[in-house]
Amino acid sequence: MHPILIKIPIPGIGEVPIYSYGVMLGLSFIGGWYLALWLAGRDGLDPEKMKKCYVQTAFWAVIGARLLYFITNPSRMNSPLDFFKVNEGGLVAYGGFLGGLLGSWSFCWRNNVRLLAWADCAVPSLGLGLAFTRIGCFLYGCDFGAPAQVAWAVRFPHDAPAWDRQVDLGLITASDAYSLPVHPTQLYESAYGLVLLGLTLLVRRYRRFSGEVFLFFFAAYGTVRSYFETLRADTQRGGLGPLSTSQIIGLGSLALAIAGYVVLYRRWKANPQAARLWEPAPEPEPAARTKKRR
């Protein structure tokens, strides 16, 4: 566990900590920038517009992720300034997805850009972002798993969130140096982010209509994320009854993705050319010349 990656000495201030989670979050935005804009260029979208769209999407993704964290964990906000301490973690992935979607929709609506055309370029970067940010979660110690006997289980040190939780539950004592072995759920999701990155790029290659990549991502992530939730043991997830907040959103997004797929598939069958927004519109046929009467 390395919540602080390095400390940078600054004269007159002292050592300034650079948090691991903040570094991984920054890398996810940088990698996502290049990937999303590269794909947008391949689909013929205006590069200058899409740069602005990415910035607005990323901004609202952070806002949404932070809002959902504090909605599900209101006791964690001791001061309004806590909202801005994103380098220390406290971001919910689904809040980021929903906030980013709202930011993208707002920009596309105001700038005459088809949302589904941009969405198919943006969602592969979400897989890349998961791969980076979940490593940040692992280094910080949050989002830990339940006790497990698998060969790859990990033990967190004294005062880590997993250790604190197990002391509260009476599973270990305060004199224990490490937690019980737990599922490395952060690394599970990081690895799945890379899988989603590859799968969304593959779906892009064989897609039949715009929006297919977008819908595939949310269906695939919603399904597997709901399973990962059963392996977690942290208390910062909120929920309703036996389901966590992310399970409720995940299963809901799966249902919406299936419904959306049916609608877009029918549109594609009715008019294939109109459903493929990445392809240029066909040139209108020249009007037939009328013969002059003599």
C-alpha positions as CSV (number, residue, x, y, z in Angstrom):
1,M,0.0,0.0,0.0
2,H,1.4,3.4,-1.1
3,P,-1.2,6.1,-0.7
4,I,1.5,8.7,-1.1
5,L,3.6,8.0,-4.2
6,I,6.4,10.6,-3.5
7,K,7.0,13.7,-1.4
8,I,8.4,16.7,-3.2
9,P,10.4,19.2,-1.0
10,I,9.5,22.8,-1.7
11,P,11.5,25.6,0.0
12,G,9.5,27.6,2.5
13,I,6.6,25.1,2.4
14,G,8.1,21.7,3.2
15,E,7.4,18.3,1.7
16,V,4.3,18.2,-0.5
17,P,2.8,14.7,-0.9
18,I,1.9,13.5,-4.3
19,Y,-1.0,10.9,-3.8
20,S,-1.0,7.7,-5.8
21,Y,-4.6,8.0,-6.6
22,G,-4.3,11.5,-8.0
23,V,-1.4,10.4,-10.2
24,M,-3.5,7.4,-11.6
25,L,-6.5,9.7,-12.1
26,G,-4.3,12.1,-14.1
27,L,-2.9,9.3,-16.2
28,S,-6.4,8.1,-17.0
29,F,-7.4,11.6,-18.3
30,I,-4.2,11.9,-20.3
31,G,-4.6,8.5,-21.9
32,G,-8.3,9.0,-22.5
33,W,-7.6,12.3,-24.2
34,Y,-5.3,10.8,-26.8
35,L,-7.4,7.7,-27.4
36,A,-10.8,9.4,-27.6
37,L,-9.6,12.2,-29.9
38,W,-7.7,9.7,-32.1
39,L,-10.9,7.7,-32.6
40,A,-12.9,10.8,-33.1
41,G,-10.6,11.8,-35.9
42,R,-11.0,8.4,-37.5
43,D,-14.8,8.9,-37.5
44,G,-14.5,12.3,-39.1
45,L,-15.5,14.4,-36.1
46,D,-14.2,18.0,-35.8
47,P,-11.0,17.8,-33.7
48,E,-11.3,21.2,-32.2
49,K,-14.9,20.6,-31.1
50,M,-14.0,17.2,-29.7
51,K,-11.1,18.6,-27.6
52,K,-13.6,21.0,-25.9
53,C,-16.1,18.2,-25.6
54,Y,-13.5,16.0,-23.9
55,V,-12.6,18.7,-21.4
56,Q,-16.2,19.3,-20.5
57,T,-16.9,15.5,-20.3
58,A,-13.9,15.0,-17.9
59,F,-14.9,17.9,-15.7
60,W,-18.5,16.7,-15.2
61,A,-17.2,13.1,-14.8
62,V,-15.2,14.2,-11.7
63,I,-18.2,16.2,-10.4
64,G,-20.5,13.3,-10.9
65,A,-18.1,10.8,-9.3
66,R,-17.6,13.0,-6.3
67,L,-21.3,13.8,-5.9
68,L,-22.3,10.1,-5.9
69,Y,-19.6,9.4,-3.3
70,F,-20.9,11.9,-0.9
71,I,-24.5,11.0,-1.6
72,T,-23.8,7.4,-0.6
73,N,-21.4,8.5,2.2
74,P,-22.7,11.8,3.7
75,S,-20.7,11.4,6.9
76,R,-17.5,11.6,5.0
77,M,-17.9,15.3,4.2
78,N,-16.7,17.2,7.3
79,S,-16.1,20.4,5.4
80,P,-17.2,21.8,2.0
81,L,-13.5,21.7,1.1
82,D,-13.5,17.9,1.3
83,F,-15.4,17.9,-2.0
84,F,-12.2,19.1,-3.8
85,K,-9.8,16.6,-2.3
86,V,-10.1,14.2,-5.3
87,N,-6.4,13.3,-5.1
88,E,-7.2,11.3,-1.9
89,G,-9.8,9.2,-3.6
90,G,-13.6,9.2,-3.0
91,L,-14.8,8.9,-6.5
92,V,-17.5,6.5,-7.6
93,A,-17.1,5.1,-11.1
94,Y,-20.8,5.1,-12.0
95,G,-21.1,8.7,-10.8
96,G,-18.3,9.6,-13.2
97,F,-19.9,7.7,-16.1
98,L,-23.3,9.5,-15.5
99,G,-21.7,12.9,-15.0
100,G,-19.5,12.5,-18.1
101,L,-22.6,11.4,-20.1
102,L,-24.4,14.5,-19.0
103,G,-21.5,16.7,-19.9
104,S,-21.1,15.1,-23.3
105,W,-24.8,15.5,-24.0
106,S,-24.8,19.1,-23.0
107,F,-21.9,19.9,-25.3
108,C,-23.1,17.9,-28.2
109,W,-26.6,19.5,-28.0
110,R,-25.2,23.0,-28.0
111,N,-22.6,22.4,-30.8
112,N,-24.7,20.3,-33.2
113,V,-22.7,17.1,-32.7
114,R,-24.5,13.7,-32.8
115,L,-24.1,12.3,-29.2
116,L,-24.0,8.6,-30.4
117,A,-21.2,9.5,-32.8
118,W,-19.0,10.9,-30.0
119,A,-20.1,8.2,-27.5
120,D,-18.6,5.4,-29.6
121,C,-15.3,7.3,-29.6
122,A,-15.3,8.1,-25.9
123,V,-16.3,4.8,-24.2
124,P,-13.1,2.9,-25.0
125,S,-11.2,5.5,-22.9
126,L,-13.5,4.6,-20.0
127,G,-11.9,1.1,-20.0
128,L,-8.5,2.6,-20.0
129,G,-9.5,4.9,-17.2
130,L,-10.7,2.0,-15.1
131,A,-7.4,0.3,-15.5
132,F,-5.5,3.3,-14.2
133,T,-7.8,4.5,-11.4
134,R,-8.4,1.1,-9.9
135,I,-4.6,0.7,-9.5
136,G,-4.8,4.0,-7.6
137,C,-7.6,2.5,-5.4
138,F,-5.3,-0.5,-4.7
139,L,-2.4,1.7,-3.7
140,Y,-4.6,3.8,-1.5
141,G,-6.3,0.8,0.0
142,C,-9.9,1.7,-0.6
143,D,-12.6,-0.5,-2.4
144,F,-11.0,-3.6,-0.8
145,G,-12.5,-7.1,-1.0
146,A,-13.9,-9.6,1.4
147,P,-11.7,-12.2,3.1
148,A,-10.7,-14.9,0.7
149,Q,-8.6,-18.1,0.6
150,V,-7.6,-17.8,-3.1
151,A,-3.9,-18.0,-3.9
152,W,-3.7,-14.3,-5.1
153,A,-5.4,-12.8,-2.0
154,V,-3.6,-9.8,-0.5
155,R,-3.2,-8.6,3.0
156,F,-3.3,-4.9,3.9
157,P,-1.1,-3.3,6.6
158,H,-2.1,-1.8,9.9
159,D,-4.5,1.2,9.7
160,A,-5.4,0.4,6.1
161,P,-9.2,0.6,5.4
162,A,-9.4,-3.2,5.2
163,W,-7.5,-3.6,8.5
164,D,-9.8,-1.1,10.2
165,R,-12.9,-2.8,8.9
166,Q,-11.8,-6.2,10.1
167,V,-10.9,-4.9,13.5
168,D,-14.4,-3.4,13.8
169,L,-15.9,-6.7,12.9
170,G,-13.7,-8.6,15.4
171,L,-12.1,-10.6,12.7
172,I,-8.6,-9.5,13.8
173,T,-7.3,-7.6,16.8
174,A,-5.7,-4.2,17.0
175,S,-2.4,-5.8,17.7
176,D,-2.4,-7.6,14.3
177,A,0.1,-6.1,11.8
178,Y,-1.9,-7.1,8.8
179,S,-5.5,-7.8,7.7
180,L,-6.8,-11.2,6.8
181,P,-6.2,-12.1,3.1
182,V,-8.8,-10.4,0.9
183,H,-9.9,-10.4,-2.7
184,P,-7.9,-7.7,-4.6
185,T,-11.1,-6.4,-6.1
186,Q,-9.3,-3.2,-7.2
187,L,-7.0,-5.2,-9.4
188,Y,-9.9,-7.3,-10.7
189,E,-11.6,-4.2,-12.0
190,S,-8.3,-2.8,-13.3
191,A,-7.8,-5.9,-15.4
192,Y,-11.4,-5.9,-16.5
193,G,-10.9,-2.3,-17.7
194,L,-8.2,-3.5,-20.1
195,V,-10.5,-6.3,-21.2
196,L,-13.2,-3.7,-21.9
197,L,-10.7,-1.5,-23.8
198,G,-9.9,-4.4,-26.1
199,L,-13.5,-5.4,-26.5
200,T,-14.9,-2.0,-27.3
201,L,-12.2,-1.5,-29.9
202,L,-13.1,-4.8,-31.4
203,V,-16.8,-3.9,-31.4
204,R,-15.9,-0.6,-33.1
205,R,-14.2,-2.6,-35.9
206,Y,-17.4,-4.6,-36.7
207,R,-20.1,-2.2,-35.5
208,R,-23.2,-1.9,-37.7
209,F,-24.6,1.3,-36.3
210,S,-23.6,4.3,-34.2
211,G,-24.2,3.7,-30.5
212,E,-23.4,0.0,-30.6
213,V,-20.0,0.5,-28.9
214,F,-21.6,2.8,-26.3
215,L,-24.4,0.3,-25.4
216,F,-22.0,-2.7,-25.4
217,F,-19.7,-1.0,-22.8
218,F,-22.5,-0.2,-20.4
219,A,-24.1,-3.7,-20.7
220,A,-20.7,-5.4,-20.2
221,Y,-19.6,-3.2,-17.4
222,G,-23.0,-3.3,-15.6
223,T,-23.0,-7.1,-15.6
224,V,-19.5,-7.7,-14.3
225,R,-19.5,-4.8,-11.9
226,S,-22.6,-6.2,-10.3
227,Y,-20.6,-9.4,-9.7
228,F,-17.5,-7.6,-8.4
229,E,-19.7,-5.9,-5.8
230,T,-20.4,-9.3,-4.2
231,L,-16.7,-9.7,-3.6
232,R,-16.2,-6.3,-1.9
233,A,-16.3,-5.6,1.9
234,D,-15.9,-1.9,2.2
235,T,-18.8,0.1,3.6
236,Q,-18.6,3.2,1.3
237,R,-21.0,1.9,-1.4
238,G,-24.5,2.7,-0.1
239,G,-27.4,0.7,-1.4
240,L,-31.0,-0.3,-1.0
241,G,-31.8,-3.6,0.6
242,P,-29.3,-6.3,-0.5
243,L,-28.1,-4.4,-3.5
244,S,-25.3,-1.8,-3.4
245,T,-25.7,1.6,-5.3
246,S,-23.4,0.3,-8.1
247,Q,-25.4,-2.9,-8.4
248,I,-28.7,-0.9,-8.8
249,I,-27.2,1.4,-11.4
250,G,-25.4,-1.5,-13.1
251,L,-28.4,-3.6,-13.5
252,G,-30.5,-0.6,-14.5
253,S,-27.9,0.4,-17.2
254,L,-27.9,-3.2,-18.4
255,A,-31.7,-3.1,-18.9
256,L,-31.5,0.3,-20.6
257,A,-28.6,-0.8,-22.9
258,I,-30.7,-3.8,-24.0
259,A,-33.7,-1.6,-24.8
260,G,-31.5,0.9,-26.5
261,Y,-29.9,-1.8,-28.7
262,V,-33.3,-3.0,-29.8
263,V,-34.3,0.5,-30.9
264,L,-31.0,1.3,-32.7
265,Y,-31.0,-2.1,-34.3
266,R,-34.4,-1.6,-35.8
267,R,-33.4,1.8,-37.1
268,W,-30.4,0.3,-38.7
269,K,-32.5,-2.4,-40.4
270,A,-34.8,0.3,-41.7
271,N,-32.1,2.7,-42.9
272,P,-28.5,1.3,-42.6
273,Q,-26.9,4.4,-44.1
274,A,-28.6,6.9,-41.7
275,A,-27.6,4.7,-38.7
276,R,-23.9,4.8,-39.5
277,L,-22.9,8.3,-38.5
278,W,-19.2,7.7,-39.0
279,E,-19.7,7.3,-42.7
280,P,-20.0,10.4,-44.9
281,A,-23.4,10.9,-46.4
282,P,-23.6,9.7,-50.0
283,E,-23.3,12.3,-52.7
284,P,-26.7,13.3,-54.2
285,E,-27.2,12.0,-57.7
286,P,-27.1,14.7,-60.3
287,A,-30.5,15.7,-61.6
288,A,-31.5,14.2,-64.9
289,R,-31.2,16.6,-67.8
290,T,-34.4,17.3,-69.6
291,K,-34.4,17.4,-73.3
292,K,-35.4,20.7,-74.9
293,R,-38.4,20.5,-77.1
294,R,-37.9,21.7,-80.6
